[in-house]
């Protein structure tokens, strides 16, 4: 399973990229708004320099034709890396079909039902992003949606890849991997938690103490 980082923060991306485990980046208007003082093209260029993979940038237009024109401008930042993030709605589906015609990759976001995911795949979305955590937040089981979408995509042989999104904790990542999600996009704080386990921390400390005792006894 590929791991994308869900952030627009350059320092977070730089630190994660140095670990050699990040395959791509997803952003959204909320994440980009946190990086005040920087232009979108500057942020995107910095991200592309750090991560050689898909970079999702979201359109804000409301009509399909306007989404297409906005998406083309974003795509021109880097034809190799930029993926146009399009919200799930009727206009969004029309835009996805037009993007597909122009061979511009898309990520259909804000997926909350299997029907929405199916429609996005049929429209030609390169990626679909079911929001696991937000479903959990309202008392539904986001993993049920993810499993249903994986079964649908696999059964009918769609080329669309599934990005498990709105990841809240490391268990979500494990569950997504076990179900066979193509990708999980993970916030930086969750990624950091994935490294840690109390027994690992304890083991490192024990090894360090034992080695120090060995050095002292050898002197």
N, C-alpha and C positions, 0 to 999 in steps of 0.2 A: 504494500500500500504506500502510495506517495504521501508525503506530508508537506502541506503548504502552510505558510505563516500568515495569520489573519491580522495584519497590521499595516500601517503606513509610516511607522516610526523607524527612521533610518538606523538609529543606534541599535534597536532591537533586531532589525534585519541583519545588520553587520555582525552582531554577536552570534546569532543563530546560523548565519551563512558560514562563519568560521568553523562551526562544528561539523560541517559537511553533510547535514541531514535534511536540508530544506530543498524541495523540488520546485517551489513556486510561491507566489504571493497573491493573496486576495485583499482588496481594499474595498471600502464603501465611503459614501459621503461623510458619515459620522467619523470614521477613522481619519480621513483626510482633513476634516475640520479641526482635529486636535493638533495638526501640524501647521499652526497659524504662522504667517510670515513667509511661507514658501509657496511658489506657484506649482500647480499640478505637474506641468511638464518637467520642472526641476526635480520634484519628488520622484516622478516616474523614471527619469533618467538615472537618478542615484540608485533606485531599486534595481534597475536593469543591469547596472554596473556590478552590483553585488550578487544577484541571483540570475543564473542562466536558465530561466524557466518561464512558464506562463505567469503573466501579471494581469490580474483582473482590475479593470477600471470601469466604473459604473456611469451610465448615461443618466441624465436628470430630466430630459425632455419627456413630454407626455404623449405626443403623437408619434406613430411609427415612422413617418417620413422624417420627422425632426430627430428621432432617435438615431436613424440611419446616418444623417448628416453629422450629428454630434459624434457618433461612433467612428465614422471615417476619420474625423480629425484626431481622435484619440489613437486610432489604429496607426496613423501616420507617425506617431512617436516611435514605434518600433513594430514593423510587420512580423518580426521574428518572435516577439515576446507578448505583445498586448493582446488581451482577450477582453471583449466588450461585455460588461455585466449589464444584463437587461432584466427588469422586474417582471415577475409573472403577472400578466394581465392580457386582455385581448389585444391592446396596442403593442404590448411587448412581444406577443407571439407573432404578430404581423411583422414586426421589426426583425425578429430572429429569422424568419423566412427570407427576408430581404438580405440580411447579413450573410446567410448561407449562400444565397445566389452570388454575392460578391466575394465569396470565399473568405469571409472575415469570421474568426472564431468567436463564439459567444458563451457566456455563463448565465443561465437563467436562474435568478436568485429569488428568495422569498417563496420557496416551495414548501407547502404545508400539507399537501395531500398527494396520494398516488395518482389521482387523475391529473393534477397539475403537472406532475413530473412526466406522465405519459404524453400529454399534449406538447410539452416543451421538447421532448425527444422527437416526436413526430414532426414538429416544426423545423427541426434541424439544429437544435442547440448542441454545441460541442460538449458543454458541461451542464449539469443541473445541480442546484444546491439546496437540498432539504435542510431546514433549520431545526435540528434535533433539540437543542436546548430550549428554544422558545416554546416548543410543544410541551416539553417537560414542565416548563414554568406554569402552564395553564392546566396541569393535571393529566395531560395525555402522555403516551409513551412514544417518544421520538424515534426509538429504535425499531418500533413496529413499522413506521413509515419507511425508514431506511431499508429494512428487510424487504418490504413489499416492492420498493423501487428496484432494488437489486434483482429480485426475481423477475420483474417485468422486463427490465433491460436485457437480462441474460436470456430469458425465454424467447423474446422476439428478435434478438440479435442486433439491437440498436447500437450504433457506434458511440452514442452519448456516454460520457463518463460521469459518475456520481461523486460529488464532493460533499462529504458529511460536514455540515456547517453548524454554526452556533454551538460549538463545543464548549461545555461548561467545566469539565474536569477530566483527568487522565482516564477514568473508567470509560468515558464516552469514546476515547480513541481506541482503547482495547476492544470495546464492543463493535465499533465500526470495522476494525481490522478483521475480527472473527467472522463478521457477516459477509465480508468480501467487498467492502466499499473500495472504489478505485483510489480515492483520495480522502484525507481528512484535513480540513483547514483549521489550524489551532492558534488561539491567542498566545502571545509570548508567555504570560504567567503560567498558563497550563503546560506549555512546553517545558518550562523550567521544573515544574512539579514532576514531570515524567522521568526526570533523571534520578529522583531521590527515593530512597526507601530507608527506613530507620535501621534495618539490619545491615544495609550496605555501609551507612555512616558509622555504625558501631564496629563493623568488621575492619574498616580502614583504620579506625582509631586503635583497635586492638593490635593490628599488624604493626602500626607505628610504635606503640608502646613496647611490644615484644622485640622489635628490632633495636630500639634504644637500649633495652636491657642487654641484648646480645653484644652491642658495641661496648657498653660499659664493662661487661664481664670479660671482654677480649683485651682490655687495656691493662 
